Amino acid sequence: MNIFEIQLALPLVATFALILLLIILDAFTGKNKNINYAVSILGLIAVAVAGGYTLHLHPTVFINPDATAFFSKNMLLFGGYAAFFDIIFALAGILTMCVAKEYFDENYANYKEFYSMLIISIFGMMCIAHSNHMIILFLGIEVMSISFYVLTGYIRTRNHAVEGAMKYFLLGAFASGFLLYGIAMIYGATNALYYDEIKTAIVSASITPLYLKLGLGLLAVGIFFKIAAFPFHQWAADVYQAAPTPVSGFMSTAGKVAAIAAFVGISRALIPTDTLDISILSFNHSIQMLIALIAAATMIIGNITALVQKNIKRMLAYSSIGHAGYLLMGIVANNDNGFAGILYYAIAYTLTQVGAFAVVGAVEGKDETNLAVDSYSGLAEVRPVIAALMAMFMFSLAGIPPFAGFFGKYFLFKATIEAGYTWLTIIAVMTSIISVYYYLSIIIKMYFKEKISELTVRRCKLSKITLGLTAFGILFFGIFSYLIINFSSLLFR
């Protein structure tokens, strides 16, 4: 490896080195968990800095014909939007760890393997974002998924946590089968596994159409499961409820964004727009229409089901299903504005959802008490600052200005209209109005309802970092939204 290669792959190299260091620390630090925690936080900060360093690079593969085996013949993409996703994943990991340490210390056994598993899942996400080859995509998804199965059942003394992890594992393994068969069919159709070679084969019409359609359909099933899009969303509420609250927040944000990152790379290859072939454009339109219908159903099912939830984690789980539909609108648009909207929405949604789950973790009592929606009644009287922050997060999720959630939806809606899918935008607006009801119901309970029971909120020092950064972030990215979206647009040109 020469210096240029190391510079290109710096985020991946830094994350992999961090994983090895944590494994060694796990073996030699005994019961001391603080070292693992400190190293994990510092390591993720280094990964975020490395991502920022490579962000200025145009998204490209290493095209040197004498590339070393380290790059596996251009299987990886570097710079540009891949580096942007690296920063989001690292940021989500840092914010989650700040909440998780005190959560586990005060409520459950704090096994130090948690930090290793979280970093390994982030490495899988980064492989997904950097993939320029179907096998790298599959390996990245599997590394992320296996880590999530373990994290779901992390509190091994809770029966329903182990049950949720087992359900997640069985369904996830089934979805991985669809994904792998889809990759095989695409290879059979195009005789290629590299994204750019697949795109070339499709544009030149040197493909087997039936195999390509079957392959894309099977591939989509696997990724829709990871996104928790309809009709492959049934696992999400049970898993998010079973998992520790900080893990639920991490899976519903970083995990979902990673699956969308996979869709960005795949759609740019398998749904090319730089062609004049009528048959290919017709095929593209049919694929976009299918994704649009799934996005519409996901938004409708997610938001309507969230209306009737009595558990706050299940409500946020079904809410996250609805947000998966909004993110899919950028894939439907399949243009630079749509992809830029995905990047903006990804960072806005990550900050908002992680902040909301941080509040849930602070309010949650020992043995999972205070998780009912009614438990938030009178919270403003007990902890006015926590209530105010939760209100900000609910406003942002509902898409109310000036918070980042509003502008995230705006940019995606705008890109979808430009692509000619006005009907999908109308459905998105209607479902957003529906979501206002259950988001505002939390605010009403906090400020206008009396306490129905004695409510004790943990005073978490480290969680304040997450709450402060996420609250500041949704305001900052809301006020300076066009600066961020303009920068994001440059990453796809």
C-alpha positions as CSV (number, residue, x, y, z in Angstrom):
1,M,0.0,0.0,0.0
2,N,1.3,3.4,-0.9
3,I,0.4,6.7,0.7
4,F,-2.2,7.6,-1.8
5,E,-4.0,4.3,-1.3
6,I,-4.0,4.8,2.5
7,Q,-5.4,8.3,2.1
8,L,-8.2,7.1,0.0
9,A,-9.1,4.3,2.3
10,L,-8.4,6.2,5.6
11,P,-11.9,5.9,7.1
12,L,-12.1,2.1,6.4
13,V,-8.5,1.5,7.6
14,A,-9.1,3.6,10.8
15,T,-12.3,1.7,11.6
16,F,-10.7,-1.7,11.0
17,A,-7.7,-0.8,13.2
18,L,-10.1,0.3,15.9
19,I,-11.9,-3.0,15.8
20,L,-8.6,-4.9,16.2
21,L,-7.6,-2.7,19.1
22,L,-10.9,-3.2,20.9
23,I,-10.7,-6.9,20.5
24,I,-7.3,-6.9,22.1
25,L,-8.5,-4.6,24.9
26,D,-11.5,-6.9,25.5
27,A,-9.0,-9.7,26.1
28,F,-6.6,-7.9,28.4
29,T,-8.5,-5.2,30.3
30,G,-10.4,-7.5,32.6
31,K,-13.6,-6.0,33.9
32,N,-12.5,-2.4,33.2
33,K,-15.1,-1.1,30.7
34,N,-14.1,2.6,30.8
35,I,-11.0,2.0,28.6
36,N,-13.1,0.4,25.9
37,Y,-15.6,3.2,26.0
38,A,-12.9,5.9,25.8
39,V,-11.0,4.2,23.0
40,S,-14.3,3.7,21.1
41,I,-15.3,7.4,21.3
42,L,-11.8,8.6,20.4
43,G,-11.6,6.1,17.6
44,L,-15.0,7.1,16.1
45,I,-13.9,10.8,16.3
46,A,-10.8,9.8,14.3
47,V,-13.0,8.0,11.7
48,A,-15.2,11.0,11.3
49,V,-12.2,13.2,10.8
50,A,-10.8,10.7,8.2
51,G,-14.2,10.8,6.5
52,G,-14.0,14.6,6.4
53,Y,-10.5,14.4,5.0
54,T,-11.6,12.2,2.1
55,L,-14.9,14.0,1.5
56,H,-13.4,16.4,-1.0
57,L,-12.4,13.6,-3.3
58,H,-14.7,13.0,-6.2
59,P,-16.5,9.7,-5.8
60,T,-14.3,7.3,-7.7
61,V,-12.8,3.9,-7.7
62,F,-9.0,3.4,-7.6
63,I,-8.4,3.1,-11.4
64,N,-4.7,2.3,-11.3
65,P,-4.3,-0.9,-13.3
66,D,-1.5,-1.9,-11.0
67,A,-3.8,-1.5,-7.9
68,T,-2.7,-3.7,-5.0
69,A,-4.7,-6.6,-3.7
70,F,-5.8,-4.4,-0.9
71,F,-8.3,-2.8,-3.3
72,S,-9.4,-6.1,-4.8
73,K,-9.5,-4.8,-8.3
74,N,-11.7,-1.7,-7.7
75,M,-14.3,-3.3,-5.5
76,L,-14.4,-0.2,-3.3
77,L,-15.6,3.4,-3.9
78,F,-13.8,6.3,-2.2
79,G,-14.5,9.9,-1.4
80,G,-17.7,11.8,-2.2
81,Y,-21.0,10.5,-0.9
82,A,-19.3,7.4,0.6
83,A,-17.2,9.6,2.9
84,F,-20.3,11.6,3.8
85,F,-22.0,8.4,4.9
86,D,-18.9,7.5,6.9
87,I,-19.3,10.7,8.9
88,I,-23.0,10.0,9.5
89,F,-22.3,6.5,10.8
90,A,-19.4,7.6,13.0
91,L,-21.6,10.4,14.4
92,A,-24.5,8.1,15.1
93,G,-22.1,5.7,16.9
94,I,-20.6,8.5,19.1
95,L,-24.1,9.8,20.1
96,T,-25.3,6.3,20.8
97,M,-22.3,5.4,23.0
98,C,-22.8,8.6,25.1
99,V,-26.3,7.4,25.9
100,A,-25.6,3.7,26.2
101,K,-22.8,3.8,28.9
102,E,-25.0,5.4,31.6
103,Y,-28.0,3.5,30.4
104,F,-26.3,0.1,30.9
105,D,-24.4,1.2,34.1
106,E,-27.6,2.2,35.8
107,N,-30.0,-0.4,34.6
108,Y,-28.2,-3.5,33.4
109,A,-24.9,-5.2,33.3
110,N,-22.5,-3.2,31.1
111,Y,-20.7,-5.8,29.1
112,K,-17.7,-4.3,27.4
113,E,-18.3,-6.3,24.2
114,F,-21.0,-3.8,23.4
115,Y,-18.5,-1.3,22.1
116,S,-16.8,-3.9,19.9
117,M,-20.1,-5.0,18.3
118,L,-21.2,-1.4,17.7
119,I,-17.9,-0.6,15.9
120,I,-18.1,-3.8,13.8
121,S,-21.7,-2.9,12.7
122,I,-20.4,0.6,11.7
123,F,-17.6,-1.1,9.7
124,G,-20.3,-3.1,7.9
125,M,-22.3,0.0,7.1
126,M,-19.1,1.7,5.7
127,C,-18.5,-1.3,3.5
128,I,-22.0,-0.9,2.1
129,A,-21.5,2.8,1.4
130,H,-18.1,2.2,-0.2
131,S,-19.1,-0.8,-2.3
132,N,-18.6,-0.9,-6.0
133,H,-19.2,-4.6,-6.2
134,M,-22.1,-6.8,-5.3
135,I,-20.1,-9.1,-3.1
136,I,-18.7,-6.2,-1.0
137,L,-22.3,-5.0,-0.7
138,F,-23.4,-8.5,0.5
139,L,-20.5,-8.8,3.0
140,G,-21.2,-5.3,4.3
141,I,-24.9,-6.0,4.9
142,E,-24.1,-9.3,6.6
143,V,-21.4,-7.8,8.9
144,M,-23.9,-5.1,9.9
145,S,-26.8,-7.5,10.3
146,I,-25.0,-10.1,12.4
147,S,-23.8,-7.3,14.8
148,F,-27.4,-6.1,15.1
149,Y,-28.7,-9.6,15.9
150,V,-26.2,-9.7,18.8
151,L,-27.0,-6.1,20.0
152,T,-30.7,-6.9,20.0
153,G,-30.3,-9.6,22.5
154,Y,-27.5,-7.8,24.3
155,I,-29.3,-7.8,27.7
156,R,-29.2,-11.6,27.8
157,T,-31.1,-11.8,31.1
158,R,-34.3,-10.5,29.4
159,N,-36.3,-13.3,27.8
160,H,-38.1,-11.1,25.3
161,A,-34.8,-9.6,24.2
162,V,-33.4,-13.0,23.4
163,E,-36.7,-13.8,21.6
164,G,-36.5,-10.6,19.6
165,A,-32.9,-11.3,18.6
166,M,-33.9,-14.8,17.5
167,K,-36.8,-13.5,15.4
168,Y,-34.6,-10.9,13.9
169,F,-31.9,-13.5,13.1
170,L,-34.3,-15.9,11.4
171,L,-36.1,-13.3,9.3
172,G,-32.8,-11.6,8.5
173,A,-31.2,-14.8,7.3
174,F,-34.2,-15.4,5.1
175,A,-33.9,-11.9,3.6
176,S,-30.2,-12.5,3.0
177,G,-31.1,-15.5,0.9
178,F,-33.2,-13.3,-1.3
179,L,-30.4,-10.8,-1.5
180,L,-27.8,-13.4,-2.5
181,Y,-30.1,-15.0,-5.1
182,G,-30.8,-11.5,-6.5
183,I,-27.1,-10.9,-6.9
184,A,-26.7,-14.2,-8.7
185,M,-29.5,-13.4,-11.1
186,I,-28.0,-10.0,-11.9
187,Y,-24.7,-11.7,-12.6
188,G,-26.4,-14.1,-14.9
189,A,-28.1,-11.2,-16.7
190,T,-25.2,-8.9,-17.1
191,N,-22.1,-11.2,-16.6
192,A,-20.8,-8.5,-14.2
193,L,-20.7,-7.8,-10.4
194,Y,-19.1,-4.4,-10.5
195,Y,-21.6,-1.5,-10.5
196,D,-20.0,0.3,-13.4
197,E,-19.8,-2.9,-15.5
198,I,-23.4,-3.7,-14.7
199,K,-24.4,-0.2,-15.8
200,T,-22.4,-0.5,-19.0
201,A,-24.1,-3.8,-19.8
202,I,-27.5,-2.4,-19.3
203,V,-26.9,0.8,-21.3
204,S,-25.4,-1.3,-24.2
205,A,-28.4,-3.6,-23.9
206,S,-26.1,-6.7,-23.7
207,I,-28.3,-8.3,-21.0
208,T,-30.8,-11.0,-20.4
209,P,-34.0,-9.0,-19.5
210,L,-35.8,-11.7,-17.6
211,Y,-32.8,-12.5,-15.4
212,L,-32.2,-8.8,-14.7
213,K,-35.9,-8.3,-13.6
214,L,-35.8,-11.3,-11.4
215,G,-32.5,-10.3,-9.9
216,L,-33.5,-6.8,-9.2
217,G,-36.7,-7.9,-7.6
218,L,-34.9,-10.4,-5.3
219,L,-32.2,-7.9,-4.5
220,A,-34.9,-5.3,-3.7
221,V,-36.6,-7.7,-1.3
222,G,-33.4,-8.1,0.7
223,I,-32.7,-4.4,0.9
224,F,-36.4,-3.5,1.7
225,F,-36.1,-5.9,4.7
226,K,-33.1,-4.0,6.0
227,I,-34.9,-0.7,5.5
228,A,-38.1,-2.1,7.1
229,A,-40.2,-1.1,4.1
230,F,-43.6,-2.5,3.4
231,P,-44.4,-5.4,3.2
232,F,-41.1,-6.5,4.9
233,H,-41.6,-4.3,8.0
234,Q,-43.2,-6.6,10.5
235,W,-40.0,-7.3,12.4
236,A,-39.2,-3.7,13.2
237,A,-41.6,-3.0,16.1
238,D,-40.8,-6.2,17.9
239,V,-37.1,-5.9,17.5
240,Y,-36.9,-2.2,18.5
241,Q,-39.0,-2.9,21.6
242,A,-36.9,-5.9,22.6
243,A,-33.5,-4.2,22.0
244,P,-32.0,-1.9,24.6
245,T,-33.2,1.7,24.0
246,P,-29.9,3.1,22.8
247,V,-29.5,0.2,20.4
248,S,-33.0,0.7,19.1
249,G,-32.2,4.3,18.3
250,F,-29.0,3.3,16.5
251,M,-30.6,0.5,14.5
252,S,-33.5,2.7,13.4
253,T,-31.1,5.4,12.2
254,A,-27.7,4.3,11.1
255,G,-28.9,0.8,10.0
256,K,-31.7,2.3,7.9
257,V,-29.4,4.9,6.4
258,A,-26.9,2.2,5.5
259,A,-29.6,0.2,3.7
260,I,-30.5,3.4,1.8
261,A,-26.8,3.9,0.9
262,A,-26.9,0.5,-0.7
263,F,-29.9,1.5,-2.7
264,V,-28.2,4.7,-3.9
265,G,-25.3,2.8,-5.4
266,I,-27.5,0.1,-6.9
267,S,-30.0,2.5,-8.4
268,R,-27.2,4.5,-10.0
269,A,-26.0,1.3,-11.7
270,L,-29.2,-0.6,-12.4
271,I,-31.5,2.3,-13.2
272,P,-29.2,4.4,-15.5
273,T,-30.5,7.8,-16.7
274,D,-27.8,8.5,-19.2
275,T,-29.2,6.5,-22.1
276,L,-31.6,7.2,-25.0
277,D,-32.7,3.6,-25.5
278,I,-36.5,3.6,-25.2
279,S,-36.6,0.0,-23.9
280,I,-34.2,0.8,-21.1
281,L,-36.0,4.0,-20.1
282,S,-39.3,2.1,-20.1
283,F,-37.7,-0.6,-17.9
284,N,-36.3,2.1,-15.6
285,H,-39.8,3.7,-15.3
286,S,-41.4,0.4,-14.3
287,I,-38.8,-0.1,-11.6
288,Q,-39.2,3.4,-10.3
289,M,-43.0,2.9,-10.3
290,L,-42.6,-0.2,-8.2
291,I,-40.4,1.5,-5.7
292,A,-42.8,4.4,-5.6
293,L,-45.7,2.1,-4.8
294,I,-43.7,0.4,-2.0
295,A,-42.7,3.9,-0.7
296,A,-46.3,5.0,-0.6
297,A,-47.5,1.8,1.1
298,T,-44.6,2.1,3.6
299,M,-45.6,5.7,4.5
300,I,-49.2,4.9,4.9
301,I,-48.8,1.7,6.9
302,G,-46.1,3.1,9.1
303,N,-47.8,6.3,10.1
304,I,-51.3,4.8,10.5
305,T,-50.1,2.0,12.7
306,A,-48.1,4.4,14.8
307,L,-51.3,6.2,15.7
308,V,-52.6,3.4,17.9
309,Q,-49.4,2.4,19.7
310,K,-49.3,2.7,23.5
311,N,-45.6,2.0,23.9
312,I,-43.3,4.8,23.0
313,K,-40.6,2.5,21.5
314,R,-43.2,0.8,19.3
315,M,-44.5,4.2,18.2
316,L,-41.1,5.4,17.2
317,A,-40.5,2.0,15.5
318,Y,-43.6,2.4,13.3
319,S,-42.6,6.1,12.8
320,S,-39.2,5.0,11.5
321,I,-41.0,2.7,9.0
322,G,-42.9,5.8,7.7
323,H,-39.6,7.7,7.4
324,A,-38.2,4.8,5.4
325,G,-40.9,5.6,2.9
326,Y,-39.7,9.2,2.7
327,L,-36.1,8.2,2.2
328,L,-37.2,5.9,-0.7
329,M,-38.7,8.9,-2.4
330,G,-35.1,10.0,-3.2
331,I,-34.5,6.6,-4.9
332,V,-37.8,7.0,-6.9
333,A,-36.6,10.5,-8.1
334,N,-33.3,8.8,-9.2
335,N,-31.6,12.2,-9.9
336,D,-28.9,14.2,-8.3
337,N,-31.4,16.3,-6.3
338,G,-33.1,13.1,-5.0
339,F,-29.8,11.6,-3.9
340,A,-28.7,14.9,-2.3
341,G,-32.1,15.0,-0.5
342,I,-31.3,11.5,0.8
343,L,-28.0,12.7,2.3
344,Y,-29.6,15.7,3.9
345,Y,-32.6,13.7,5.3
346,A,-30.2,11.0,6.5
347,I,-28.3,13.4,8.8
348,A,-31.5,15.2,9.9
349,Y,-33.3,12.0,10.7
350,T,-30.3,10.5,12.4
351,L,-29.9,13.5,14.8
352,T,-33.6,13.7,15.5
353,Q,-34.3,10.0,16.1
354,V,-31.2,9.4,18.2
355,G,-32.1,12.4,20.3
356,A,-35.7,11.1,20.8
357,F,-34.4,7.7,21.9
358,A,-32.0,9.4,24.2
359,V,-34.9,11.0,25.9
360,V,-36.7,7.7,26.0
361,G,-33.7,6.1,27.6
362,A,-33.5,8.9,30.3
363,V,-37.2,8.5,31.2
364,E,-37.2,4.7,31.1
365,G,-37.0,3.2,34.6
366,K,-35.4,0.0,35.8
367,D,-36.9,-3.1,34.3
368,E,-38.4,-1.2,31.4
369,T,-40.9,0.9,33.2
370,N,-42.1,4.3,32.0
371,L,-42.2,3.2,28.4
372,A,-45.9,3.8,27.9
373,V,-46.9,6.9,26.0
374,D,-49.0,8.0,29.0
375,S,-45.8,7.9,31.2
376,Y,-44.8,11.2,29.6
377,S,-47.8,13.0,31.2
378,G,-46.6,15.9,33.2
379,L,-42.9,15.5,32.2
380,A,-42.6,19.3,31.7
381,E,-43.3,19.8,35.4
382,V,-40.7,17.2,36.5
383,R,-37.9,17.9,34.0
384,P,-38.7,21.0,31.8
385,V,-35.5,20.9,29.8
386,I,-35.9,17.2,28.9
387,A,-39.6,17.9,27.9
388,A,-38.5,20.9,25.7
389,L,-35.9,18.8,23.9
390,M,-38.4,16.0,23.4
391,A,-40.8,18.6,21.9
392,M,-38.1,19.7,19.5
393,F,-37.5,16.2,18.3
394,M,-41.2,15.5,17.9
395,F,-41.6,18.8,15.9
396,S,-38.6,17.8,13.7
397,L,-40.0,14.3,13.1
398,A,-43.4,15.7,12.2
399,G,-41.7,18.0,9.7
400,I,-42.5,21.4,11.3
401,P,-40.1,24.3,10.6
402,P,-37.6,25.6,11.4
403,F,-36.2,22.1,12.3
404,A,-34.2,20.0,10.0
405,G,-36.9,17.4,9.6
406,F,-39.1,19.9,7.7
407,F,-36.4,20.7,5.2
408,G,-35.4,17.1,4.7
409,K,-38.9,16.3,3.6
410,Y,-39.1,19.4,1.5
411,F,-36.0,18.6,-0.5
412,L,-37.2,15.0,-1.1
413,F,-40.7,16.1,-2.1
414,K,-39.2,18.7,-4.5
415,A,-37.0,16.1,-6.2
416,T,-39.9,13.6,-6.5
417,I,-42.1,16.3,-8.1
418,E,-39.3,17.1,-10.6
419,A,-39.1,13.4,-11.5
420,G,-42.8,13.4,-12.3
421,Y,-44.2,11.6,-9.3
422,T,-46.5,14.3,-7.9
423,W,-49.0,11.7,-6.7
424,L,-46.4,10.2,-4.5
425,T,-45.6,13.6,-3.0
426,I,-49.3,14.1,-2.3
427,I,-49.4,10.8,-0.4
428,A,-46.2,11.8,1.5
429,V,-47.8,15.1,2.5
430,M,-51.0,13.4,3.7
431,T,-49.1,10.9,5.8
432,S,-47.0,13.6,7.3
433,I,-50.2,15.3,8.4
434,I,-51.3,12.0,10.0
435,S,-47.9,11.8,11.8
436,V,-48.4,15.2,13.3
437,Y,-51.3,13.7,15.4
438,Y,-49.2,11.2,17.3
439,Y,-46.1,13.4,17.6
440,L,-48.1,16.3,19.0
441,S,-49.9,13.9,21.4
442,I,-46.6,13.4,23.2
443,I,-46.1,17.1,23.5
444,I,-49.7,17.6,24.8
445,K,-49.2,14.9,27.4
446,M,-45.9,16.5,28.6
447,Y,-47.3,20.0,28.9
448,F,-51.1,19.7,29.4
449,K,-51.6,16.5,31.3
450,E,-51.1,15.9,34.9
451,K,-48.8,13.2,36.2
452,I,-50.6,9.8,36.4
453,S,-47.7,8.2,38.4
454,E,-44.5,9.1,40.1
455,L,-42.1,9.9,37.3
456,T,-38.3,9.8,38.0
457,V,-36.0,10.9,35.2
458,R,-32.4,9.8,35.4
459,R,-29.8,12.7,35.6
460,C,-27.3,11.5,33.0
461,K,-24.2,13.5,32.4
462,L,-23.0,11.8,29.2
463,S,-26.5,11.7,27.7
464,K,-26.5,15.5,28.0
465,I,-23.8,15.5,25.3
466,T,-26.1,13.6,22.9
467,L,-29.2,15.6,23.8
468,G,-27.3,18.9,23.3
469,L,-25.6,18.0,20.1
470,T,-28.7,16.5,18.5
471,A,-30.9,19.5,19.5
472,F,-28.3,22.0,18.2
473,G,-27.9,19.9,15.0
474,I,-31.6,19.9,14.0
475,L,-31.7,23.7,14.5
476,F,-28.4,24.3,12.7
477,F,-29.2,22.1,9.7
478,G,-32.6,23.6,9.6
479,I,-31.4,27.2,9.5
480,F,-28.5,26.5,7.1
481,S,-30.3,23.8,5.1
482,Y,-29.5,25.1,1.6
483,L,-25.8,25.2,2.4
484,I,-25.9,21.5,3.2
485,I,-28.1,20.5,0.3
486,N,-25.9,22.4,-2.2
487,F,-22.8,20.7,-0.8
488,S,-24.6,17.4,-1.0
489,S,-25.5,18.0,-4.6
490,L,-21.8,18.4,-5.5
491,L,-21.1,14.9,-4.3
492,F,-23.1,13.3,-7.1
493,R,-21.7,15.3,-10.0
